[in-house]
Amino acid sequence: MLNKTIFATIAALLLIACNEPTKEASKYAQDTFTADDGTEITFTYYGHASIGIEAMGKHIYVDPVGENIDWEGEPKADLVLITHDHYDHLDTNAVKILTGKADGYKQLAVSTVIEPFEKVSIEAVPAYNISPDQLDFHPKERGDVGYIINIAGMRTYVSGDTEDNEDVLTIKDINIAFVCCNKPYTMTVDQCQRVVKAIKPDVFIPYHYGGTDIPTDLDALQDSLKDVTKVLIRPLE
């Protein structure tokens, strides 16, 4: 186990602590970050676009999907968010296991803000393609979203399936950014770099990468951003 490493935020808004997986309750990779007020936020990585977030005893899941994931063994959900209804983002069986209902999830409309728990707010932001050959995947009019999840002042951006459109490039004040990177459905490495350089998060975690015939060059992505932010590669292929 690695010692906990402290990252000073670029904006000096928060102090974030990151460590290697420590929670015995989960068999999946985890990171724990600590907000400035001492609130610990644990991210669990289930693969591809599926992320669990635990803080203050509450469990939030974003796009929980996967036949090979032991959802029965994971904590029950207090909230399930989906970014859109493609098969690799919405799995009603997983949702039913986590919530007791196949429709027990929320997909917020663009610009909607909710405050589901104390010290937690969630904003839905646009996610859509702009490349002419990709408009059939995630056109803007579908209303697909990403989420900015603010827990105790620590702001996490989960991009959903998107490209480097003007809405994404104007997102600000992000501490942890999960940004997609896999052609032909989402972004190229160059597009992903552009987004991260525009947002300037304190920590960047590539997600929704690989899984197609066009490989994602994670080494190039990490190397190109080493002077911009802390890049963490996690099992999110």
Order of alpha helices (4+ residues) and beta strands (2+ residues): beta-beta-beta-beta-beta-beta-beta-alpha-beta-beta-beta-beta-alpha-beta-alpha-beta-alpha-beta
